[in-house]
Amino acid sequence: MKRLMVIAGPCVIESEESVMQIAEAMKDISDRLPLDYYFKASFDKANRTSIDSYRGPGIEKGLTILKKVKDEFGLRIVTDIHENWQAERVAEVADIIQIPAFLCRQTDLLIAAAKTGRKVNIKKGQFMAPWDMKNVVDKIEKVGNNQILLCERGTSFGYNCLVVDMTGIVEMKKLGYPVVMDATHSVQKPSGDGTCTGGNRTYVEPLAKAAIAAGADALFFEVHPTPDEALSDGANSVKLAEFEEMLKRILKVYEAVQ
């Protein structure tokens, strides 16, 4: 059976120690389960709700930590970029360059990521219809890169509210590239807690299962040892100690669909 692609890790690099702890645990889980696994963490969260929110260690220190994860555990790396110049630097470490949802129409950013030759995971903007991603795909293809992943992460539905329409997965698959379901960002309540984003992690597993049943090719999760103490996206992060059992239940759906 084809292994389920899973992208997972902490929302942001809080410290080298915390990242290495999570990476070691995820390496063990990925060795035990039939996963095509990538470790994800951000070196900078440039789109935090409040100017006072923690953003991360920055690109230099962040990439040093991510390279250590790669070297010590042999894990492939996913991280996101927010500015064009970051693409080449990030490509030195990352196996997949991720484009944030709010930036998915930024032509120069997409082209910079595509020119690295790395896989590019583009999160569908919360303001976009799934078929609108064709124009995004065209921009990547025009520079000769066809290593594209399209990521569903919910659609804005009124104030501070996201919904996931599973038919969007079907529609994006028509574009000819794998579709990733971001099961944790999809349960966010953007700016829902005033100066930070809220969320409800209770819905992460049901959405992941539904996405696999609808044909999603991969899943994305934010994972943290103590989500309620996380410096970013704690409300929608999965508790690390519970993650393996959750994946086992999700894999049963994946096996049935396969």
C-alpha positions as CSV (number, residue, x, y, z in Angstrom):
1,M,0.0,0.0,0.0
2,K,1.2,3.5,-0.8
3,R,2.3,5.3,2.3
4,L,0.2,8.3,3.5
5,M,2.1,11.5,3.2
6,V,2.0,13.5,6.4
7,I,3.5,16.9,7.1
8,A,3.7,17.6,10.8
9,G,5.5,19.6,13.5
10,P,5.2,22.7,15.7
11,C,3.7,25.8,14.2
12,V,6.9,27.8,14.9
13,I,10.4,27.1,16.2
14,E,10.1,28.0,19.9
15,S,13.6,26.8,20.7
16,E,16.2,24.3,19.5
17,E,15.5,22.1,22.4
18,S,11.7,22.0,21.8
19,V,12.2,21.3,18.1
20,M,14.6,18.5,18.6
21,Q,12.3,16.9,21.2
22,I,9.3,17.0,18.8
23,A,11.5,15.8,15.8
24,E,12.8,12.9,17.8
25,A,9.2,11.8,18.8
26,M,8.0,12.3,15.2
27,K,10.9,10.2,13.8
28,D,9.9,7.4,16.2
29,I,6.3,7.6,15.1
30,S,7.1,7.7,11.4
31,D,9.3,4.7,11.8
32,R,6.5,2.7,13.4
33,L,3.7,3.7,11.0
34,P,3.5,3.5,7.2
35,L,4.0,7.2,6.6
36,D,5.7,9.3,4.0
37,Y,6.7,11.8,6.6
38,Y,8.0,15.5,6.5
39,F,8.9,17.6,9.5
40,K,7.5,21.1,9.4
41,A,8.3,24.2,11.5
42,S,8.4,27.9,10.7
43,F,11.4,30.1,11.4
44,D,9.2,33.2,11.2
45,K,5.4,33.7,11.5
46,A,5.1,37.0,9.7
47,N,1.3,37.0,9.8
48,R,0.6,36.9,13.5
49,T,-2.6,38.7,14.7
50,S,-0.8,41.0,17.1
51,I,2.4,42.9,16.7
52,D,3.3,41.6,20.2
53,S,2.9,37.9,19.3
54,Y,6.0,35.6,19.1
55,R,7.2,35.2,15.5
56,G,10.2,32.8,15.7
57,P,14.0,32.9,15.8
58,G,14.4,34.3,12.2
59,I,15.8,32.7,9.1
60,E,19.4,32.2,10.0
61,K,18.9,30.6,13.4
62,G,15.8,28.9,12.2
63,L,17.4,27.2,9.2
64,T,20.4,26.1,11.4
65,I,18.0,24.3,13.7
66,L,16.0,22.7,10.8
67,K,19.3,21.5,9.3
68,K,20.2,19.9,12.6
69,V,16.8,18.1,12.6
70,K,17.6,16.9,9.1
71,D,21.2,15.8,9.9
72,E,20.4,14.1,13.2
73,F,17.2,12.4,12.4
74,G,17.3,12.1,8.6
75,L,13.9,13.8,8.3
76,R,12.8,15.8,5.3
77,I,11.9,19.4,6.0
78,V,9.0,21.7,5.2
79,T,9.1,25.4,6.0
80,D,7.4,28.5,4.7
81,I,8.6,31.7,3.1
82,H,7.1,35.2,3.1
83,E,9.5,37.1,0.9
84,N,11.1,36.4,-2.4
85,W,14.7,36.5,-1.3
86,Q,14.1,33.8,1.3
87,A,13.4,31.1,-1.4
88,E,17.1,30.3,-2.3
89,R,18.2,30.3,1.3
90,V,15.4,28.0,2.4
91,A,16.0,25.7,-0.5
92,E,19.4,24.9,0.9
93,V,17.7,23.0,3.8
94,A,14.0,22.5,2.9
95,D,12.7,19.7,0.7
96,I,9.3,21.4,0.4
97,I,8.9,25.2,0.3
98,Q,5.5,26.2,1.6
99,I,3.6,29.3,0.5
100,P,1.2,30.8,3.2
101,A,-2.5,31.1,2.3
102,F,-2.6,34.8,2.4
103,L,0.3,35.0,-0.1
104,C,-0.8,32.3,-2.5
105,R,-1.5,34.8,-5.3
106,Q,1.9,36.7,-5.0
107,T,3.4,36.0,-8.4
108,D,7.0,36.9,-7.6
109,L,6.9,34.8,-4.4
110,L,5.6,31.8,-6.3
111,I,8.1,32.1,-9.1
112,A,11.0,32.5,-6.6
113,A,9.9,29.3,-4.9
114,A,9.4,27.4,-8.2
115,K,12.8,28.4,-9.5
116,T,14.6,26.6,-6.6
117,G,13.5,23.3,-8.1
118,R,12.1,22.2,-4.8
119,K,8.6,20.9,-4.3
120,V,6.2,23.8,-3.6
121,N,3.2,23.4,-1.2
122,I,0.7,26.2,-1.8
123,K,-2.0,26.8,0.7
124,K,-5.3,27.8,-0.9
125,G,-6.3,31.3,0.3
126,Q,-9.2,31.4,2.7
127,F,-10.7,33.9,0.2
128,M,-10.4,31.7,-2.9
129,A,-12.5,29.1,-4.6
130,P,-10.7,25.8,-5.3
131,W,-10.8,26.2,-9.0
132,D,-9.1,29.6,-8.7
133,M,-5.9,27.6,-7.8
134,K,-5.5,26.9,-11.5
135,N,-4.0,30.3,-12.0
136,V,-1.6,29.6,-9.1
137,V,-0.6,26.3,-10.7
138,D,0.0,28.1,-14.1
139,K,2.5,30.5,-12.4
140,I,4.6,27.6,-11.0
141,E,4.4,25.6,-14.3
142,K,5.5,28.6,-16.4
143,V,9.0,28.4,-14.8
144,G,9.3,24.7,-15.4
145,N,8.5,23.3,-12.0
146,N,5.8,20.7,-11.8
147,Q,6.5,19.5,-8.3
148,I,3.3,21.1,-6.9
149,L,1.2,20.4,-3.9
150,L,-2.1,22.2,-3.3
151,C,-3.3,22.6,0.3
152,E,-6.8,23.0,1.6
153,R,-7.1,24.9,4.8
154,G,-10.6,26.2,5.1
155,T,-12.6,29.0,3.6
156,S,-13.7,32.2,5.3
157,F,-17.4,32.1,6.2
158,G,-18.4,35.2,8.1
159,Y,-16.3,36.8,10.8
160,N,-13.6,34.7,12.6
161,C,-14.9,31.5,11.1
162,L,-13.6,28.9,8.7
163,V,-15.4,26.0,7.1
164,V,-14.1,23.2,5.0
165,D,-16.0,22.1,1.9
166,M,-14.7,18.6,1.0
167,T,-15.8,19.1,-2.6
168,G,-12.9,21.6,-2.8
169,I,-10.5,18.6,-2.5
170,V,-12.2,17.0,-5.5
171,E,-12.0,20.2,-7.5
172,M,-8.3,20.8,-6.8
173,K,-7.4,17.2,-7.7
174,K,-8.8,18.0,-11.2
175,L,-5.8,20.3,-11.6
176,G,-3.6,17.2,-11.7
177,Y,-1.5,17.6,-8.5
178,P,-1.7,16.0,-5.1
179,V,-3.9,17.7,-2.6
180,V,-2.9,18.2,1.1
181,M,-5.5,18.7,3.8
182,D,-4.3,21.1,6.5
183,A,-6.4,19.6,9.3
184,T,-5.2,21.9,12.1
185,H,-5.3,25.3,10.4
186,S,-8.8,24.4,9.1
187,V,-10.2,24.4,12.7
188,Q,-8.9,27.9,13.4
189,K,-11.0,30.9,14.4
190,P,-8.9,33.7,12.8
191,S,-8.3,36.5,15.3
192,G,-11.1,34.8,17.3
193,D,-9.4,35.4,20.6
194,G,-8.9,39.2,20.1
195,T,-5.1,39.5,19.9
196,C,-4.6,35.9,18.7
197,T,-6.2,33.2,16.6
198,G,-8.5,30.7,18.4
199,G,-9.5,27.3,17.3
200,N,-11.0,23.9,18.3
201,R,-8.6,20.9,18.0
202,T,-11.6,18.6,18.7
203,Y,-12.4,18.8,15.0
204,V,-9.0,18.0,13.7
205,E,-9.4,14.2,13.5
206,P,-12.9,14.2,11.9
207,L,-11.8,16.6,9.3
208,A,-8.6,14.6,8.5
209,K,-10.7,11.4,8.1
210,A,-13.3,13.2,5.9
211,A,-10.5,14.6,3.7
212,I,-8.9,11.2,3.2
213,A,-12.4,9.8,2.3
214,A,-12.9,12.6,-0.2
215,G,-9.6,11.8,-1.9
216,A,-6.9,14.0,-0.2
217,D,-3.4,12.7,-0.9
218,A,-1.7,14.0,2.2
219,L,-2.4,15.5,5.6
220,F,-0.8,18.5,7.5
221,F,-0.8,18.8,11.3
222,E,0.6,21.2,13.8
223,V,1.8,19.2,16.8
224,H,3.0,20.4,20.2
225,P,3.9,18.6,23.5
226,T,1.7,21.2,25.5
227,P,-0.6,22.9,23.0
228,D,-2.1,25.2,25.6
229,E,1.3,26.6,26.3
230,A,2.4,26.9,22.6
231,L,3.6,30.3,21.5
232,S,1.6,30.1,18.2
233,D,-1.5,28.2,17.1
234,G,-1.9,26.3,20.3
235,A,-5.7,26.2,20.2
236,N,-5.7,24.1,17.0
237,S,-2.5,22.1,17.6
238,V,-2.6,18.3,18.3
239,K,-1.1,17.1,21.6
240,L,2.1,15.2,20.7
241,A,1.4,12.4,23.2
242,E,-2.0,11.7,21.4
243,F,-0.7,12.1,17.8
244,E,0.3,8.5,17.1
245,E,-3.0,7.0,18.2
246,M,-4.8,9.6,16.1
247,L,-2.8,8.7,13.1
248,K,-3.5,5.0,13.6
249,R,-7.3,5.7,13.5
250,I,-6.8,7.9,10.4
251,L,-4.8,5.3,8.7
252,K,-7.7,2.8,8.9
253,V,-9.7,5.2,6.8
254,Y,-6.7,5.6,4.4
255,E,-6.4,1.8,4.1
256,A,-10.1,1.5,3.3
257,V,-10.0,4.2,0.6
258,Q,-6.9,2.7,-0.9
